[in-house]
Amino acid sequence: MSFLYHRRTKKVVKVLWGIIAILVIISMIIFFAPGVVNLATGY
């Protein structure tokens, strides 16, 4: 498990967490506020 503490691995994990966080935020916006999506797309 020592690879978890490697410098490059920490960077990769940070990037992955950022991507996951952005996906969660976008999905929550779409799920809880469908009107926002309708306004943005023009439907």
MONORVEN-V490938 format. One record per residue. RES is the residue in three letters. SS is DSSP state (H for helix, E for strand, L for the rest). Layout:
BEGIN
res: <RES | RES>
ss: <SS | SS>
END
This chain:
BEGIN
res: <MET | SER | PHE | LEU | TYR | HIS | ARG | ARG | THR | LYS | LYS | VAL | VAL | LYS | VAL | LEU | TRP | GLY | ILE | ILE | ALA | ILE | LEU | VAL | ILE | ILE | SER | MET | ILE | ILE | PHE | PHE | ALA | PRO | GLY | VAL | VAL | ASN | LEU | ALA | THR | GLY | TYR>
ss: <L | H | H | H | H | L | H | H | H | H | H | H | H | H | H | H | H | H | H | H | H | H | H | H | H | H | H | H | H | H | H | H | L | H | H | H | H | H | H | H | H | L | L>
END
